């Protein structure tokens, strides 16, 4: 699903960036080689990042102390 039509950023792009360590929207855009333009997508990016971080904490609780909230 497209989250950002300005940059053609998908939920899968966000998930891939999160798997590679992104914890902030800026890091997601950097991973894709773009930046937020109109800003309408930022809440969606944050939502998906939070889901991925929560999932990571559930799967790897020993890593939870190293992750910082968004």
C-alpha positions in Angstrom: 0.0 0.0 0.0 1.3 3.5 -0.8 1.8 5.6 2.3 3.4 8.5 0.5 2.4 9.3 -3.0 4.9 12.2 -3.3 7.8 9.7 -3.0 6.0 6.5 -4.0 6.8 5.2 -0.5 5.0 2.0 0.5 4.4 0.2 3.7 6.9 -2.4 2.6 9.5 0.3 2.2 8.8 1.5 5.7 9.0 -2.1 7.1 12.3 -2.7 5.3 13.8 0.5 6.7 12.6 -0.5 10.2 14.1 -3.9 9.9 17.4 -2.2 9.0 17.2 0.0 12.1 15.1 3.0 11.3 13.2 4.3 14.3 12.3 7.8 13.0 10.4 9.0 9.9 13.5 10.9 8.8 15.5 7.6 8.7 12.8 5.9 6.6 12.9 8.7 4.0 16.7 8.6 4.0 16.6 4.8 3.4 14.5 5.5 0.4 16.6 8.4 -0.7 13.9 11.0 -0.4 12.3 13.4 2.1 8.9 14.3 3.3 7.4 16.9 0.9 3.8 17.7 1.8 4.0 15.9 5.2 0.6 14.2 4.9 2.3 10.8 5.1 4.3 11.3 8.3 1.5 10.1 10.6 1.2 6.9 8.6 5.0 6.4 8.6 5.0 6.9 12.4 2.2 4.4 12.8 3.9 1.7 10.8 7.2 2.3 12.6 5.5 2.0 16.0 4.0 -1.3 14.9 7.3 -2.6 13.7 9.1 -1.5 16.9 6.4 -3.1 19.1 6.6 -6.3 17.1 10.4 -6.3 17.5 10.0 -5.8 21.2 7.6 -8.8 21.4 9.8 -11.0 19.3 13.1 -9.9 20.9 12.4 -8.6 24.4 16.1 -8.6 25.2 16.6 -5.8 22.6 13.8 -3.7 24.0 16.0 -1.8 26.4 18.2 -0.7 23.5 15.3 0.8 21.4 14.1 4.3 22.1 10.5 5.4 21.5 9.6 7.6 18.6 
